[in-house]
Amino acid sequence: MTLKIVPRLIAPLAFALVGFAATAQDAPSTPGGSDSTQTMDDDDAADDPTKPADVKALPEYDQPPPTFMPTAGAQPTTNQYYASDDDDDRPDSRIGIAAEVGGGVTGFTDDRMRDLANTGGAWTARLTIGTRMHFAAEVAYNGSAQELTTLGLDDSAMLISSGAEALARWNILADTMFQPYAFVGAGWRHYDLTNTSFNTSSVNDSDNVAEIPVGAGLAFRYEGLIADARFDFRPAFDNELVNPVGDTEFQLHNWTTSLRIGWEF
């Protein structure tokens, strides 16, 4: 009886042992088994390109500063003192300073003075401040030499003058290769009678006169070099160079046509 019961007990016991063994094999071997399994799954996903990895939030970086764009149609600001903003040909002084020397011919406008003094030579040295502006200033030294032909003087008698003037100049085209301009100013001139061994004429040995030079000219500018042509007319006042004849006085109004060359700084 007992032998018959043993096989019946052994069979359920064996099934129980097999089930327990299977359960023990599937149980986690370390604490936190579920996290370890998840970590292994993530590592497997990283190794396997076919498995999507978890998307993690990227850190926030500082945004670059905004770029300010000019308003459509806006024009660049220009310097009001210059005719253009092209700096390719602008001198170091920015406003333009020119030093020039030159010469030409001069004569008197009064008929009586033309009978006494022939048309002669003239020379000048001039400094202009503001050749690149519409309004400029000039200071200059002027000189002239004219032969005198009148009774009571040597045949070699000469009338020599030297003077100074200051002008206000208007550059019609301020910043161009060809620059027409006009001017007006004030000056002073000293006349000397030279090369005479005797003087019994009506011409005095010297005289000082005031002048108002007016005129116009045209300057040509290229890479700092300046060539300038102008015509001057100078009304003269307070002249006592020639003694009057009766009620008629000799006028020393004069004209000059000159060419000059110089450099712009």
Buried (B, 14 or more C-beta within 10 A) or exposed (E): EEEEEEEEEEEEEEEEEEEEEEEEEEEEEEEEEEEEEEEEEEEEBEEEEEEEEEEEEEEEEEEEEEEEEEEEEEEEEEEEEBBEEEEEBBBEBEBBBBBBEBBBBBBBBBEBBEEBBEEBEBBBBBBBBBBBBBEBBBBBBBBBBBBBEEEEBEEEBBBBBBBEBEBEBBBEEBBBEEBEBBBEBEBBBBBEBBBBEEBEBBBBEEBEBBBBBBBBBBBBBEEEEBBBBBBBBBBBEEBBBBEEEEEEBBBBBBBBBBBBEBEBE
